[in-house]
Each structure stands twice: as structure tokens, then as C-alpha cells.
Amino acid sequence: MKKILHFITLIAVVATAQAQTNVHPDARYAEAEVLLQKANGFKGIWYMNQPSNDEYVYKYSGGLATYPANHRPFAIYAKEVNKTFFCFGGTNDANSTLLHNVSYYDHKTGKVANPVILLDKKTTDAHDNPVISLDDQGIIWIFSTSHGVSRPSYIHRSKRPYDISEFETVKATERVDGQEKPFDNFSYFQVYHIKGKGFLALFTKYNQWSDRVIGYNTSADGVHWNEWKVLAHIGQGHYQISAEADGKVGVAFDFHPKGKGLNYRTNLHYLETTDFGQSWHTATGVTAQLPLTDIENVAVVKDFVSEKLNCYLLDITFDKKGQPAILVISSKGYEAGPGNNPRQWRLFQFKNNQWQNHVVTTSDSNYDMGSIYVESDKVLKVIGPTVDGPQVYNPGGEITMWASKDGGSTWKKEKQMTQNSPMNHSYVRQPRGAQPDFYGIWADGHGRKPSESYLYFTNQKGDVYQLPRHATEDMITPQRKK
């Protein structure tokens, strides 16, 4: 009977989440405005969340143009034109609104396109940052996310292949209870175009209790989406991160225990699909019966609850054998400061039919974020803000490259890529299909007060290039930081 009641409750939760897809109860929201104008430089959004009333000022804050870890991808390489297309959360000189910017790096010339401002999102919330995708025809898709249900989401696509100059609005629909409804609300969007099949997207919907319900949807054309399916709803919900390689999509997720608040997140889970979402299974091949609703389930990779630790999801990728590698931070609690040390960067790898995990390094904030790179069977790298920056215990720091030459078991600092910075660098993002000359992108910003935010990228060797906040030329030559 208990299981039946739980199942009935779950059905109600899912129905409510789906019904709220088209409801925007905050009457103050404004419709986003399509701009399609040159940005004249790279101006990243500065954002903060939850004032902490202590010396660290905010729970997290800073230059968050490539935030959060649960949005992906921000950049994608197109070998057909030898360009890496990317998007980011931009703003104006006053940091008074979130502008969705689209640009590209031309690998032939080494120059970067002056961004096109696609959309004024009419908010300053970096949770509304966009993500990017490319379809089989080279059309660029920009998915403009929302944070909960108070603002709508949008989808745009380029009018021509591999061309950022003009976009059109896509009036997408999804099936809800057998009917076509506007597909205009999604949070923490992660989207992959799988050749010959279409889009598979993982995202979050909020229910009436603000639970973060994670699920996925598919579409052959990006316009007509199928019925949203729930992956998991354990406790008060989840965060998730994902990756795709050769048609396989893997997703890692945590969960919020009931009664502890949404700042508390723990445990690590993993599922994957190889048939475009028709079925999901563990890394060992055990089929998961969705949705997952119990704390003890087949997807659990690490029980952090028993260790009384939080788990923060950073990145996920696949190794050369198609097995998942997941990067997380574990800590004692969500508050900033030394009290929740050690904050360990831990890499979970599925090898020899079991999960292994090793500590890469430590850093000073739960909201530090970096990317994991698998360069060969033996060589792995992590690039992220693991050295203390000028605003210690705030998100970000000095960007550092860590390397393992034994497949991920042991790690050494290979290069500190930034130093003596006036502001913290944060949220290093790896492009899909990352190329040696455009290997990661991120932004900086002050951790304790509003500031300007610059964007940067690195090559595989760890050389850092800064993009100008002000520029008028169509193609910009980036400046290497010394």
C-alpha cells in the first residue's frame, strides 16, 4: 500500500510539473526581446545568489557567463567549417540585464567573431543562460533556459548553416497528456543532437513544492517534442549533468533529502541510454525502472549520506572506451568559509566493471567548477579554479591544470594558468569536440561585489587568452595573458 500511495503521489507531482510548464505565476516577468545586433565586445554577466550576511557576502557570486554546470553545452566544434561555436550569458555596461550572446572561434585564422546579441532575457539571473547545439544540416540552435516557472524559455535557430548573423524564433511544442502544448518552460537544459535521430534533451521541471524533478525529452526536428519523461524524483529532487558520445548519453545526478532544504545535495547516481531514451541502464548494464523514487536504487554510484557529505556535480565525460568519468566536489556543508573544508575534487571512473574514485585536488568553494579531459587511455587532465584567488572562499580562483598519467589514479599540478588576478576566475567549460587551440572557456568576476566580467579561453597547453569587453571589428584577435 505504501508503494501504491507513493506512486499515486509521484503521478500527481509529474502532472503538476507538466501543467506548470505553461504557467508563469510571477506577473512581473517580461517577454524576452530578440535583438540580433553586434555586441561590440565580450561583456559577461555578473550574478549573485543568497546573501550570506558574513564576510563572504553571498552564497555564490561572480562572473557567471558560463554558469551553471547543469547547462550544457556552451560550445561545440563544427569540423565542416573548422569553427567552434559558443554562447554565453552577456550583459550591457550597467549589468542591468542578461543578454544571450553567440560567437565562434575560427581555427583557421585564430580570430573570434564579435558576438551577436540574440536575446535580451529581461532578467539578471544567470540561471537563464543559454546553451547551444548544431543539427545535421549545420543549423545553430540556441535554447534559452529559465529558472523555475516565473519566466518563459525560448528556442531560436540560425536561418543559415554555420551562420550567427540571423536567427528565427521556433514556436516549439511538446506533448502533454496526449495534447500539443507550447514548449516554453525548461530549467537546467542539456541538449545533444544525435546524428540521424534528432535532439535528446535533459532538463528540470519544478512542481508546486519547488522540487527539482529531472527528466528528458526527444525531438526529431527541434520543433515537435514528445512527452517529457521523469528520470528520478527522490526526496526534493535533483541536479543533473550529462554527456554524449557516439549516440550514448550518460547522466549523473545527486538528490535533495526531504527536510534539509535545497542547499543540501548528496549522493552520486549514474544512468545511460544508447537507444535515444527508450531505455536507461546503469554502467554495469542493469536496466533502471523509471522513474527512480527510492534513496536505495540501482543508479547509486557513491553513498555520501553515510559520510555526512554534500556532493556538487562539476563535469562528466566518456573515456576512449566509452566509459563514464564524473568529476564532483564533496564537502561538509553548503556555507562558504573554512568550516566546510576539505572540499575535495573527486573523479569517479567506471573501470573493470566497477566504480573507482580518486581525489584530484582540493579548493576553497563548493561552487568552484572545472572540466575533465580524457586525452588518452593514460592521460587525463582537469582544468579549473583550484588555487585560491583574491576573494578566498568565494566561487572561483586561479585557473590551474592538473594532469594524471596513469589513467586517473594519481594527479599532479601541471600548470597554474592564471596568477595575481584582481578577480576570481570560474566555471571552466569544455567545448564538445574540443580542439587544441580552443580547449576551454570561462569568465572572471569579483566574488564579493558587483564588477565587470571578462571572458577567457585556453588552448591545450594552458595558454590563456582574454577577450576584449569593447571591440568594433567583426573578427577580433584575442590577446594572450602573460
C-alpha positions as CSV (number, residue, x, y, z in Angstrom):
1,M,0.0,0.0,0.0
2,K,2.8,2.4,0.8
3,K,4.3,1.8,-2.7
4,I,0.9,2.4,-4.3
5,L,0.4,5.7,-2.4
6,H,3.9,6.8,-3.3
7,F,3.3,6.0,-6.9
8,I,0.0,8.0,-6.9
9,T,1.8,10.9,-5.3
10,L,4.5,10.7,-7.9
11,I,1.9,10.8,-10.7
12,A,0.4,14.0,-9.1
13,V,3.9,15.5,-8.9
14,V,4.7,14.8,-12.5
15,A,1.2,16.1,-13.6
16,T,1.7,19.3,-11.6
17,A,5.2,19.8,-13.0
18,Q,3.9,19.3,-16.6
19,A,0.9,21.6,-16.0
20,Q,3.2,24.3,-14.8
21,T,5.1,24.2,-18.0
22,N,2.8,26.8,-19.4
23,V,2.1,28.8,-16.3
24,H,4.1,31.9,-15.3
25,P,2.6,33.0,-11.9
26,D,5.1,35.9,-11.5
27,A,3.1,38.7,-13.2
28,R,6.3,40.8,-13.2
29,Y,8.1,38.9,-15.9
30,A,8.6,40.5,-19.2
31,E,8.8,38.8,-22.6
32,A,12.3,38.5,-23.8
33,E,13.2,40.7,-26.8
34,V,15.0,39.5,-29.9
35,L,17.8,42.0,-30.7
36,L,20.1,40.5,-33.3
37,Q,22.7,43.2,-33.1
38,K,26.5,43.2,-32.7
39,A,27.6,43.1,-29.1
40,N,30.8,45.2,-29.7
41,G,32.8,43.1,-27.3
42,F,32.6,40.3,-24.7
43,K,30.8,41.5,-21.5
44,G,30.0,38.7,-19.1
45,I,27.0,38.8,-16.7
46,W,27.8,39.3,-13.0
47,Y,25.3,37.5,-10.7
48,M,24.9,36.6,-7.1
49,N,22.6,34.3,-5.1
50,Q,21.5,34.3,-1.5
51,P,23.3,37.0,0.6
52,S,25.1,35.2,3.4
53,N,25.4,38.1,5.9
54,D,29.1,37.3,6.6
55,E,32.5,38.3,5.2
56,Y,31.9,36.2,2.1
57,V,28.8,38.3,1.3
58,Y,27.0,35.7,-0.9
59,K,26.4,32.0,-1.1
60,Y,27.8,32.3,-4.6
61,S,28.6,35.1,-7.0
62,G,30.9,36.5,-9.6
63,G,31.3,36.5,-13.4
64,L,28.9,33.7,-14.3
65,A,28.8,33.9,-18.1
66,T,29.3,30.1,-18.4
67,Y,27.3,29.1,-15.4
68,P,25.9,26.7,-14.2
69,A,27.4,23.2,-14.5
70,N,23.9,21.9,-15.3
71,H,23.7,23.9,-18.5
72,R,25.5,22.2,-21.5
73,P,26.9,22.6,-23.9
74,F,28.1,26.2,-24.1
75,A,30.4,25.5,-27.0
76,I,30.6,23.0,-29.9
77,Y,33.1,22.3,-32.6
78,A,32.0,22.0,-36.2
79,K,34.6,20.3,-38.3
80,E,32.8,21.1,-41.5
81,V,33.8,24.8,-41.2
82,N,36.6,24.4,-38.7
83,K,34.9,26.7,-36.2
84,T,33.9,26.3,-32.5
85,F,30.6,28.0,-32.0
86,F,29.8,29.2,-28.5
87,C,27.2,31.1,-26.5
88,F,27.4,32.8,-23.1
89,G,25.5,35.0,-20.7
90,G,26.4,38.6,-21.6
91,T,25.2,41.9,-20.4
92,N,25.5,45.7,-21.0
93,D,27.9,48.1,-19.4
94,A,25.5,48.6,-16.5
95,N,25.0,44.8,-15.9
96,S,21.3,45.6,-15.9
97,T,20.0,42.7,-18.0
98,L,21.0,39.2,-19.3
99,L,21.9,39.2,-23.0
100,H,22.3,35.9,-24.8
101,N,25.4,36.2,-26.9
102,V,26.5,33.9,-29.8
103,S,30.0,33.8,-31.3
104,Y,32.6,31.5,-32.8
105,Y,36.3,30.8,-32.8
106,D,37.8,30.4,-36.3
107,H,40.5,27.8,-36.1
108,K,42.0,28.8,-39.4
109,T,42.6,32.4,-38.5
110,G,42.8,32.2,-34.7
111,K,40.3,35.1,-34.5
112,V,36.9,35.3,-32.6
113,A,33.7,36.7,-34.1
114,N,32.3,39.8,-32.5
115,P,29.3,38.3,-30.7
116,V,25.8,38.7,-31.9
117,I,23.3,39.6,-29.1
118,L,20.4,37.2,-29.9
119,L,18.1,37.9,-27.0
120,D,17.5,40.3,-24.1
121,K,16.2,37.8,-21.4
122,K,14.8,40.6,-19.2
123,T,16.4,39.3,-16.1
124,T,19.9,39.4,-14.5
125,D,19.6,35.7,-13.3
126,A,22.5,33.7,-14.8
127,H,20.4,30.6,-14.3
128,D,18.7,31.8,-17.6
129,N,22.0,31.4,-19.5
130,P,21.6,29.8,-23.0
131,V,23.0,26.6,-24.4
132,I,23.9,25.7,-28.0
133,S,23.5,22.8,-30.4
134,L,24.2,22.0,-34.1
135,D,22.0,19.8,-36.1
136,D,22.9,17.6,-39.1
137,Q,22.5,20.5,-41.5
138,G,24.7,22.8,-39.6
139,I,21.9,24.9,-38.3
140,I,22.8,26.6,-34.9
141,W,20.2,26.1,-32.2
142,I,20.1,28.3,-29.1
143,F,18.0,27.2,-26.1
144,S,17.2,30.0,-23.7
145,T,16.6,28.5,-20.3
146,S,14.5,29.6,-17.3
147,H,14.9,29.4,-13.6
148,G,11.7,27.8,-12.4
149,V,8.4,28.8,-13.8
150,S,8.5,32.6,-13.3
151,R,9.9,33.3,-16.8
152,P,9.4,31.6,-20.1
153,S,12.0,29.7,-22.1
154,Y,12.8,30.2,-25.8
155,I,14.2,28.3,-28.7
156,H,15.9,30.0,-31.7
157,R,17.7,28.6,-34.7
158,S,20.0,30.2,-37.3
159,K,18.5,30.9,-40.7
160,R,21.5,29.5,-42.5
161,P,24.0,26.8,-41.6
162,Y,27.0,27.8,-39.6
163,D,25.9,31.5,-39.7
164,I,25.3,33.5,-36.5
165,S,24.1,36.7,-38.2
166,E,20.4,35.9,-38.3
167,F,18.1,33.7,-36.1
168,E,14.4,32.9,-36.1
169,T,12.2,32.1,-33.2
170,V,11.0,28.5,-33.0
171,K,7.4,28.0,-31.7
172,A,8.1,24.6,-30.3
173,T,5.5,22.2,-28.8
174,E,5.6,19.2,-26.5
175,R,3.1,16.6,-25.9
176,V,1.3,16.8,-22.5
177,D,-1.3,14.2,-21.8
178,G,-1.6,13.5,-25.5
179,Q,-2.1,17.1,-26.5
180,E,0.3,19.6,-28.1
181,K,1.3,22.3,-25.7
182,P,3.8,25.2,-26.1
183,F,7.3,24.0,-25.1
184,D,8.2,27.2,-23.4
185,N,9.5,26.3,-19.9
186,F,12.6,24.3,-19.1
187,S,15.4,24.7,-16.5
188,Y,19.0,23.4,-16.4
189,F,18.8,22.4,-20.1
190,Q,21.3,20.0,-21.6
191,V,20.9,19.1,-25.2
192,Y,22.5,16.7,-27.7
193,H,21.8,16.3,-31.4
194,I,22.3,12.7,-32.3
195,K,23.1,12.1,-35.9
196,G,20.1,10.7,-37.9
197,K,17.8,10.8,-34.9
198,G,17.4,14.4,-33.6
199,F,17.6,16.1,-30.2
200,L,17.7,14.4,-26.8
201,A,17.5,17.0,-24.0
202,L,17.7,16.5,-20.2
203,F,16.1,19.3,-18.1
204,T,14.3,20.1,-14.9
205,K,10.7,21.0,-14.1
206,Y,9.6,22.4,-10.8
207,N,6.5,21.3,-9.0
208,Q,4.3,23.1,-6.5
209,W,6.7,22.3,-3.7
210,S,9.7,23.7,-5.7
211,D,11.1,20.2,-6.0
212,R,13.5,19.9,-8.9
213,V,12.1,17.0,-10.9
214,I,14.6,15.7,-13.5
215,G,13.7,14.2,-16.8
216,Y,14.2,14.2,-20.6
217,N,12.5,14.6,-23.9
218,T,13.3,13.9,-27.5
219,S,12.5,15.6,-30.9
220,A,13.3,14.6,-34.4
221,D,13.3,18.3,-35.6
222,G,13.6,20.5,-32.6
223,V,10.1,21.9,-33.2
224,H,7.8,19.0,-32.2
225,W,8.9,17.4,-28.9
226,N,7.5,14.2,-27.4
227,E,6.2,13.5,-23.9
228,W,8.5,14.5,-21.1
229,K,9.6,11.5,-19.1
230,V,10.9,11.6,-15.5
231,L,14.2,10.1,-14.7
232,A,14.1,10.5,-11.0
233,H,12.3,12.2,-8.2
234,I,13.9,11.2,-4.9
235,G,13.4,13.4,-1.8
236,Q,13.0,17.0,-3.0
237,G,14.6,16.4,-6.4
238,H,17.9,16.6,-8.1
239,Y,20.6,18.4,-10.1
240,Q,22.0,16.5,-13.1
241,I,24.9,16.8,-15.5
242,S,25.3,14.8,-18.8
243,A,27.5,14.0,-21.7
244,E,27.0,12.4,-25.2
245,A,29.4,10.3,-27.3
246,D,28.6,8.2,-30.4
247,G,24.9,8.2,-29.5
248,K,25.3,7.2,-25.9
249,V,24.0,9.8,-23.4
250,G,25.1,9.5,-19.8
251,V,23.6,11.4,-16.9
252,A,25.0,11.9,-13.3
253,F,22.7,13.3,-10.6
254,D,22.5,13.9,-6.9
255,F,19.4,14.3,-4.7
256,H,18.0,16.7,-2.1
257,P,16.9,14.8,1.1
258,K,13.5,15.9,2.4
259,G,13.5,18.4,5.2
260,K,17.1,19.6,4.7
261,G,16.4,22.3,2.2
262,L,17.6,22.7,-1.4
263,N,21.0,23.8,-0.5
264,Y,21.7,20.3,0.7
265,R,22.6,17.9,-2.0
266,T,24.2,14.5,-1.6
267,N,24.9,11.1,-3.2
268,L,26.0,10.4,-6.7
269,H,24.0,8.4,-9.3
270,Y,24.6,7.4,-12.9
271,L,22.4,6.2,-15.8
272,E,22.9,6.0,-19.5
273,T,20.9,5.4,-22.7
274,T,22.1,4.0,-26.0
275,D,18.7,3.9,-27.8
276,F,17.7,7.6,-27.8
277,G,15.9,7.4,-24.4
278,Q,13.8,4.4,-25.0
279,S,15.6,2.6,-22.1
280,W,18.1,3.6,-19.4
281,H,20.6,1.4,-17.6
282,T,23.5,1.5,-15.2
283,A,27.1,1.4,-16.2
284,T,27.0,-2.3,-15.4
285,G,24.1,-2.8,-17.8
286,V,21.3,-3.2,-15.2
287,T,18.0,-1.7,-16.6
288,A,16.5,1.0,-14.5
289,Q,12.8,1.1,-13.9
290,L,11.9,4.7,-14.3
291,P,11.2,7.0,-12.5
292,L,13.6,6.3,-9.6
293,T,11.9,7.3,-6.4
294,D,13.8,5.5,-3.6
295,I,17.1,6.5,-2.0
296,E,18.4,3.0,-2.4
297,N,18.3,2.3,-6.2
298,V,20.4,0.7,-8.9
299,A,21.8,4.0,-10.1
300,V,23.8,4.8,-6.9
301,V,27.5,5.3,-7.5
302,K,28.5,6.7,-4.2
303,D,26.7,6.9,-0.8
304,F,27.7,10.3,0.5
305,V,24.8,10.3,3.0
306,S,26.6,7.8,5.3
307,E,29.7,10.0,5.2
308,K,27.5,13.1,6.0
309,L,28.9,14.9,3.0
310,N,27.4,17.1,0.3
311,C,28.1,16.3,-3.4
312,Y,28.4,19.1,-6.0
313,L,28.4,18.0,-9.7
314,L,31.1,19.5,-11.9
315,D,31.5,17.6,-15.1
316,I,31.1,14.3,-16.9
317,T,32.7,12.8,-20.0
318,F,33.4,9.4,-21.6
319,D,36.8,7.8,-21.9
320,K,38.3,6.3,-25.0
321,K,36.4,3.0,-24.3
322,G,33.1,4.8,-23.9
323,Q,33.0,4.5,-20.1
324,P,31.9,7.4,-17.9
325,A,34.1,9.7,-15.8
326,I,32.4,12.0,-13.4
327,L,34.0,15.0,-11.5
328,V,32.5,16.2,-8.3
329,I,33.3,18.2,-5.2
330,S,32.5,16.7,-1.8
331,S,32.3,18.9,1.4
332,K,30.8,19.1,4.8
333,G,28.2,21.8,4.0
334,Y,27.0,24.5,1.7
335,E,28.1,27.6,3.6
336,A,31.2,29.5,2.5
337,G,34.4,29.6,4.6
338,P,37.0,27.2,6.0
339,G,34.5,25.4,8.2
340,N,33.4,23.1,5.4
341,N,36.9,22.1,4.3
342,P,38.2,19.9,2.9
343,R,36.4,20.4,-0.4
344,Q,37.8,17.5,-2.4
345,W,37.7,17.3,-6.2
346,R,36.9,13.6,-6.7
347,L,36.9,11.7,-10.0
348,F,34.7,8.7,-10.4
349,Q,35.5,6.3,-13.2
350,F,33.9,3.2,-14.4
351,K,36.7,0.7,-15.0
352,N,36.9,-3.1,-14.9
353,N,33.2,-3.3,-14.4
354,Q,33.2,-1.3,-11.2
355,W,33.3,2.3,-10.0
356,Q,36.7,3.7,-8.8
357,N,37.3,7.1,-7.4
358,H,40.4,9.2,-6.7
359,V,41.0,12.7,-5.3
360,V,42.4,15.1,-7.8
361,T,42.9,18.1,-5.6
362,T,41.1,20.5,-3.2
363,S,39.8,24.0,-3.5
364,D,38.1,26.7,-1.3
365,S,34.5,26.8,-2.5
366,N,31.7,24.3,-3.2
367,Y,30.9,26.4,-6.3
368,D,34.3,26.1,-7.9
369,M,33.8,24.3,-11.2
370,G,36.1,22.8,-13.8
371,S,36.2,20.3,-16.6
372,I,37.6,16.8,-17.1
373,Y,39.5,16.0,-20.3
374,V,40.4,12.4,-21.4
375,E,43.3,12.8,-23.8
376,S,44.2,9.1,-24.0
377,D,43.9,5.9,-22.0
378,K,46.6,7.1,-19.6
379,V,46.5,10.9,-19.8
380,L,43.7,12.8,-18.2
381,K,43.5,16.5,-17.3
382,V,41.4,18.7,-15.1
383,I,41.2,22.4,-15.7
384,G,39.6,24.6,-13.0
385,P,40.0,27.3,-10.3
386,T,41.7,25.1,-7.7
387,V,44.3,27.7,-6.5
388,D,42.9,30.4,-4.1
389,G,42.0,33.6,-5.8
390,P,41.8,37.2,-4.5
391,Q,38.4,36.5,-3.0
392,V,39.2,33.5,-0.9
393,Y,36.3,31.1,-0.2
394,N,34.1,32.7,-2.8
395,P,33.5,30.8,-6.1
396,G,36.4,30.6,-8.4
397,G,40.1,31.4,-8.0
398,E,43.2,31.0,-10.2
399,I,42.8,28.6,-13.1
400,T,45.1,25.5,-12.8
401,M,45.7,22.5,-15.0
402,W,46.1,19.1,-13.2
403,A,47.3,16.0,-15.0
404,S,47.2,12.3,-14.5
405,K,49.5,10.0,-16.5
406,D,48.2,6.7,-15.0
407,G,44.6,6.8,-16.1
408,G,43.3,8.9,-13.3
409,S,44.7,7.3,-10.2
410,T,47.3,9.9,-9.2
411,W,47.4,13.6,-10.0
412,K,49.9,16.4,-10.2
413,K,49.7,20.1,-10.8
414,E,51.0,20.7,-14.3
415,K,50.5,24.4,-14.7
416,Q,49.0,27.4,-13.0
417,M,47.4,29.2,-15.9
418,T,46.4,32.5,-14.2
419,Q,48.0,34.3,-11.4
420,N,47.9,37.6,-9.5
421,S,44.3,38.1,-10.8
422,P,42.2,41.0,-9.5
423,M,39.1,38.8,-9.5
424,N,38.2,35.2,-9.3
425,H,38.0,33.0,-12.5
426,S,35.2,30.5,-12.5
427,Y,33.2,27.9,-14.5
428,V,35.7,26.5,-17.0
429,R,33.7,24.8,-19.7
430,Q,35.0,22.2,-22.3
431,P,33.6,22.6,-25.8
432,R,32.1,19.5,-27.3
433,G,34.8,18.1,-29.7
434,A,37.3,20.5,-28.1
435,Q,40.2,21.3,-30.3
436,P,43.8,22.0,-29.1
437,D,43.6,25.8,-29.8
438,F,40.2,26.3,-28.2
439,Y,40.1,23.9,-25.3
440,G,38.1,25.7,-22.6
441,I,36.2,28.9,-22.0
442,W,35.2,30.8,-18.8
443,A,34.8,34.2,-17.2
444,D,36.0,36.2,-14.2
445,G,34.3,38.5,-11.7
446,H,34.6,39.8,-8.1
447,G,33.3,37.4,-5.5
448,R,32.0,40.0,-3.0
449,K,30.7,42.9,-5.0
450,P,29.3,43.6,-8.5
451,S,32.0,44.0,-11.1
452,E,32.8,43.9,-14.8
453,S,33.3,40.4,-16.1
454,Y,35.8,39.3,-18.8
455,L,35.8,36.2,-20.9
456,Y,38.8,33.9,-21.5
457,F,39.7,30.8,-23.3
458,T,42.7,28.4,-23.2
459,N,44.5,26.1,-25.6
460,Q,45.5,22.6,-24.7
461,K,48.9,23.7,-23.4
462,G,47.3,26.0,-20.9
463,D,48.0,29.4,-22.6
464,V,45.2,31.8,-21.6
465,Y,43.6,34.4,-24.0
466,Q,41.4,37.3,-22.8
467,L,38.6,38.5,-25.0
468,P,38.0,42.3,-25.0
469,R,35.0,43.9,-23.4
470,H,35.0,46.5,-26.1
471,A,35.7,45.9,-29.8
472,T,34.0,47.1,-33.0
473,E,35.7,44.9,-35.7
474,D,33.8,41.9,-37.0
475,M,36.7,39.4,-36.3
476,I,38.7,40.0,-33.1
477,T,42.3,38.9,-32.4
478,P,42.4,37.6,-28.8
479,Q,45.1,38.8,-26.5
480,R,47.3,36.2,-24.7
481,K,47.6,36.8,-21.0
482,K,51.1,36.8,-19.6
